[in-house]
Each structure stands twice: as C-alpha cells, then as structure tokens.
Amino acid sequence: MPQLIKVNKFSIYQYLIIFIVLAVGSFYALPNLYPTQPSIQVAYTDTAKSADQALMVELEEILDNSDTVYEDMFLRENKIVIKFNDVDTQLSSKTVLQNALLDKVIIALFLEPSTPQWLKDMGANPVKLGLDLSGGVHFLLEVDIDTAQQGRLELLLDTYRKSFAEDRIKFNESYIKDLVLFFEFSDKDSYNKALKKYRDESLGISGVQYVITERPSSNQLLLEYSDIALREIRDYAVGQNLITLRNRVNELGVSEPVVQRQGANRIVVQLPGVQDPTAAKKIIGKTANLEFRMEANARTSPLRKEEFNFKENDFQTAYLEKAVIVSGDRVTNASTGFDESGFAQVNITLDMQGGRAMQKATSGNIGRRLGVLFVEQKTKSELVTNSLGESVIEQTTYIEKNIISLATVQAVLGTSFRITGVGTPAEASELALLLRAGALAAPMKFVEERTVGPSLGKENIELGMKSILIGFALVVLFMAVYYKVFGIAANISLIINLVLITGIMSLLGASLTLPGMAGIVLTVGMAVDANVLIFSRIREELKEKDPQTAIRDGFSRAFVTIFDANVTTLIAALILYIIGTGPVKGFAITLSIGIVTSMFTAIMCTRAIVNLVYGNKNIKVLPI
Amino acid sequence: MNTKFKFMKYRKIAGIISITLFIISVGFLFFRGLSLGLDFSGGTLIEVSYETPISLEEVRSSLESNGYADSQVVNFGTNLDVLIKVADQSGNSSVGEDIFNILSNQEIPIELKRVEFVGPQVGDELRDQGGLGMLIALFMILIYVAFRFQYKFALGAVTALGHDVVIILGLFSIFSWDFDLTVLAALLAVIGYSLNDTIVVSDRIRENFRTERVLEPIDMVDLSLNQTLGRTIVTSLTTLLVLFALFIFGGELIRGFSLALIIGVLIGTYSSIYVVANMLMSLTLTQEDLAVPEPEGADFDGMP
C-alpha cells in the first residue's frame, strides 16, 4: 500500500472560493425570505404631474377619516406607495381612495416586497414571478408592416409624379400594386431621365433604398423598397408603436408593466396583476388621434366653429373650425429640428392623401392659423348609488380634445411641412412625441393573449412549491439512506444548490414561472446524478484501492463524465431558451442555471465536505 | 453493485423491439398525427371555475345556442373547473371574452382562471421553431459528441436520442395526449437527460476499450454496462422520484410535461443501454477507434 501524504485536503484558496460563492449566492437569495406586503400605488391620472407632498397629505386625511390603518406611506419616483398589513385593508382602502378622488388619480394594487433597504442598495431583490404565477395579462401584438410600407409608397408615388411633372418627364400610367411602384413612360427619353433620377435618389444614409426593375422595351420602371429600406420602415413603425403603447399602458396604472419588442415586428405587453383583460385591451387598442383644423376667423359662422382648451394651459382657449382637414392617421412621421435662426421646430410628414387635403386647405388661407387638436378617449368616474343602496363608481367614456399647437400658415402646405415657434427644444420634442403618439405608425393586431386569473396564479405557486418540497424530501431521504455519510454530503450540496439557483435567479432578474419551478424540481433530481456518479466510482475504486486513494480517484475519474454530460444538457437547455417564449423560457433558465450550479456544488462542495470529514485521516473502512 | 448481466446477448431482440416501436410511432405520427395543444394549433382556450359542480352538457348547450357549436368542453382537474377550447376563428381575439360573458349569464357563479388566445400564424411559427430547435439541438450534440468521443459514439448517441423522441411522440399520438409547448420543453429536457445517460455509458466503454486490452468488444461493452448499472438505476430512481412528485402534486397544467419526462427517463435509460451499445456493436467499434488517447481525454487529474 502506498504511503499517504496529505491526500484529500483542499487548500485554503479552494475553501475560500467555495466560501465566496456561497456568501454571494446566499446574499442574493436572502431577499426571498422576506414576505411581500399588500400595497397600493397612487399616481396622478395626468401623467405630466408627479405625486407630491400635497397629494400625500390628502391621502393621509382620507385614510384617517375612514379609520384605515396603514403601515407606511412614502413617495417613490412620481408615485405614492402605501403599505398595508392585510389584503382586506388594501382592497377597502383602494375603494375608499378611489371614491374620494375619482379620476384625479390612478390606483394600482400590488405586492411590495418587504426587502430591507440595505439589501436593495446592494441590488438584492426577490425573484420576479412570471405571469402564470402572479396572475395578469400577456398580449402579443403584431405590427402590420405592409400597411406602413403602402403608406410610404403612396408618399413616394406622389413625390415622383410631382417631380416628373416639374422635369417634363412624361408618363402614361402610374400606380402601386402589391407593394411595387409602377411607372410607364411615354418615350425612351423620359424613361432614361426617370431611371437616372431613380438611381440618383436611391442612395439613402444607410445604403441603397430601392430595387429598380428596368423594362426598356416597354418603357416601364418598377420600384420596390430594398431590404435595407424595409428594415428601416419596419424598425421605425415598431419603435413608434412601442412608444405609443408605453404611453397607453402607463394609463392603466400597472405597477410593473413590460412593453417590449419581440422579433422583427411584434410587441409583447405584459401587465402583471391586471384582472380585466377587456379593459386593458380597450386602452391598448384605442387610437388617440390628432386633428388638423383651421382657426375660425371673424367670418366663420358660429355653427361652424368650436371652442377648445389648450393642453398646456387650461385657461387659454381658441375657436377652431368644425371641418377637419387631416386626422392623425395620415401623419407618417414627426420629428424635431431647428429653423434657420436656430429655434426649435417640428417637422411633420403626411401621407399622400393627407398632403393633398392639406394643400387644398392651405392654398387660400396663408396668414391664417392652423390648429392641431389632440384627441383622447378618457373615462370619467362618478359616485352613484345603486339599487341596493351601495355607492359604487360608475365609469363613462368620453372624448376630450385639446389644442397642442396653433401656428400661422406661411405657405401652401403639402405632404411635409414644419411648425415653428414651438418654444424650447424640449417642448418641441414633446410636441413631436404627441404628434407621433397620436397616430400609430402602422396598425396592430392581437396575435396572442394569455390571461391568468389571480386565484390560478396563487394555486400554481402552491402546487409548484409543494412539488419542489416533496421531490426534494424524497431525494434527500433516499441519498442519506443509500450513501450514508456521503449521501449527507450530497444533500448539503443539494441545499446549497437550491440557494444558489435562487440567488442567481434573483441577481439576473429572471422571472420564475410554473415550468421554471418544474425545472428546479428536475434539477434536484438530476443534480444528485453527479454525486451518484462520483460515489459509485468511489465504490468501484474501493475494491482495489485504499479509501483515501479511492476518494481521490473517484472524484477525478468521474469529473470528465460529469463535464461531458452536463455540457450536452446545457446545449439542449440553451436551445430551449432561444426558441421558447414565456413560461418555457422560464424552464430553460432554471434548467441552465441548475446545470451550472449543480456542477459546482456536486464537485466542489461535496468534495469539500468529504475532505473535511475524511481528508488526511487514516481510515480503514469507508461507509459508502 | 457487482452484477454480471449479459446485456449484449439480447441485443438482437432489443434491436427488433426498438425498431418495431419506432416504426409504430412513425406510423401513428404519419397517419394520425399529434393532437396539438393550443400553442401550436392556434385558437382560444378558456378555463373557468364554478362554485358548485355543473354538468358539461349544460355548458355545451349554452355555448351551442350562442354560436360556438364546435367547442370542446372538458373538466380540468376537478369537476368544478371547466376548460373550453374553440378552434381558431380567423384570428378573432375576443372569443375568450365572449365565452366568459355567455357563461357568466348561467345560474352558477363562475370565476375566470385563464384565457389563452393564440393566433394562427403564431401557432405555426411556434411549431416550426420547435421542430427546428429540436433538430439544431440534435445536430449540435452530434458535433459535440463526435468531437469529444468519436463519430461512432456520436451516431449512437443521436440515434438513441432520435429513438427516444420519436417513441415519446408516438405515445402522445397513440393516446391523443395534448402536445403543447411544455411537452416540447419536456422533450428537450429528455434529450438532455437521455444524453446524460448515454455519455456516462459511452465514457465507460471508451475507458475500458483503452485500459482493458484482452476482452472481446462484446464483453467489454457488457462489462461497461454492468459497471455503470448501479449509477444508472440510482439516477433514474431519484429523477423519477421528483417527476412523480411533480406528476402527482404539480397540478393539471404541468401534467403533460411530467408525463413526457417520466416516459422519457424510462426510455432514455433503456436506450442508453440498448440503443447506444447496440449501435456501437453494429458499427463494430474496435480498439483502434479509440487507440490514441486524446490529450484532454480520459484523465482530468488535478481537477477537484
């Protein structure tokens, strides 16, 4: 038998690594131990106003008058958060506050984690729950790119018709069909001039904009957007719709909404805690709108004019004509820029039809003022007494129109024009934002919708936790009975593994879903595999070797196998992450994290424990 | 464990069984197909909870009288929970609300548990993506195993995975179990698990081929299988323990998921013995195949 010198002892550095990983893992897992507290969040309905001390005093008064006990009230960002001790008080307070303040504020229910401040300062937050656990609504909207493209093409058709006319390029026919711009020219000369023009103008900032198909024999030219241009149109439309959707979602008063682009032309909207998908859909799907109208002058008959408030200033009003020149769905773009003297301006682009209408309306009216109206669909709440004598809030929808700009017409306007004298650059970009928000850049439709009721969410959490605990208990019991001391070492590693998974999930801000919980359960079952491999290897080695050598060789021989097996599983998990959506992604996340942490715990932690117990000792019999 | 089973003695029979199961599965998949869940088929699904039990017939008739004649109505878990599925109506996303309103007008109060609407193109995409993902996963694994072991092992491993996946799919087709995204996730997890097993077995075969230079290949494979048998059984057991916990306590939503995994673990264990080893025997793995030890191969000494 060989002489044993210092086998199975870890160096201080190895212990240090384990200790640091453990400490960091436990630290970030810690916030999950603090329970959540039923809370409400109050914000002004008018998004321009942020909650302040005055609102807080008002809320305090209302709650005190109704003898409501709350635990804490404070300002956060531009909202006021009130924490309660139980759900009943939370719900009753919401009713009390809503009844008292009606439309002045938006009140949202949510669960505030009671994570202490020092943990939050270190970026330690509890694991986020996916929609299937928290309850809520998930929408997937698809942006109709073809329509956006069609709009652009119409604009282009109009521009080219005009510019061909100016340059005396004669054409017989011009139209758009299947997203292709078609021109048939009268003679070869015109054909060549047009082709040159196309080529000259084809080069955009980011590359070639058009694909030109030449048919010289019949003097026809076909024009399509290039892939680069299409991508730009798509990105613009999706980006625009994202902004619009974010604004709309804010109106819902959800505590942690998600509005994100998904893939090329889709947008995901997730509203945790929202229980009424119909109402949410109405607000998301609604179209805030714009109207361009002439200001009424002295000759306008009273029957043909209306008085409107300015959006910025409630006391200032103006009369506009009743006739709408162009509405917001004709706006294809609005951006900010600077005029010749360096003042901010807003550039507006309309589509072909809009441009024509604008041209007609402004041609006789230079010097008059053009007003832009912002049209919003709003709900008004009223406290009414129902047949049972209870006072309930009744909501009615109405349309509100406010003037966002009133500017003098300097020239005949067409598809693109600018509004100057719009104030500071910040105000200009606010106006541009409103103009864009008024119209969706391209229509959207709902392609996926998933609503999970709050009771089902709670049920799912309970079921998931129950399966994790039972599965965990069964495995722990089995390992302890079957492998004795080594089994206990593996079990400690398994517990560490769960702590690390929780810590990493919290650190990454990944959402936990029901399949995600299943992933954890599966990890528990599979994580012991590494240890089982090591232990059965040690058993084998014991037949020919002394205990210390058997432990050493068992660990090192099993390592290769464990490594290969885990890398391949990781490949499968990563692919699942890439192709999966929502809950399935959650499964891929926990599975991937579980594979990595279980490698660490099964190899490093178990070894450390085994070393602490048996290392550098003279043992005759190894109970395994 | 000190077993001396002659596994390879039965390799022909096992091979015939595997091939038969495979052909039956392919046949069912081809002629009957999978009963696709909402994620892939598109359509609307709504789950409601009644305060007192209701007969499904009543739910059906009230839906029928409101123009939803071809809806599926089943109990989900308990007899209080009712699940209604409506095939896609050309991307109409308000079917869920409509049905909820119809059911709300019945006598027994209901609570909405969930609504899911998947548009037709989303369903198609998920299906294509899922299938593609599965193929990519198999291909990447093939490359990794070929790189780490040898191409005969890679062929064995991928054959085993294909075998497992097709037979599980076949069972889902035969019993008309719902095939949705979570089941697809389970299938990929099965790939991971089955591969785990396969690699452990292959690893031991490789090691024995390099160190034991006397035995016949068939004895070598038998020896390796016996050596890893203890581990194979223990791991399958612990994994099955948690899966049964999940199957029994995890609720209706992940029942299909746990079922696919339970079958997967059983078939995966079988395939790592009989499909992989069988393939290696059929491809006549020789000692020359593994004669040159790779530098990063068998021994990772110095690692903890």
Interface residues (C-beta under 8 A of the other chain):
Chain A: F10 Q14 D132 L140 E142 P277 T278 K281 K445 F446 V447 E448 E449 R450 T451 V452 G453 S455 L456 E459 N460 L463 G464 K466 S467 I470 G471 F472 L474 V475 F478 M479 Y482 L514 P515 A518 G519 V521 L522 V524 G525 M526 V528 D529 V532 L533 S536 R539 E540 F555 S556 R557 F559 V560 T561 F563 D564 A565 N566 V567 T568 T569 L570 I571 A572 A573 I575 L576 I578 I579 G580 T581 P583 V584 F587 A588 L591 I603 M604 R607
Chain B: M1 E47 S49 G91 S93 S94 G96 E97 E111 L112 K113 R114 V115 E116 F117 V118 G119 Q121 V122 L126 Q129 G130 L132 G133 I136 A137 M140 I141 Y144 V145 R148 L181 T182 L184 A185 L188 A189 I191 G192 Y193 L195 N196 I199 V200 D203 R204 Q227 T228 G230 R231 V234 T235 L237 T238 T239 L240 L241 V242 L243 A245 L246 F249 G250 G251 L253 I254 F257 S258 L261 G297 A298 D299 F300 D301 G302 M303 P304
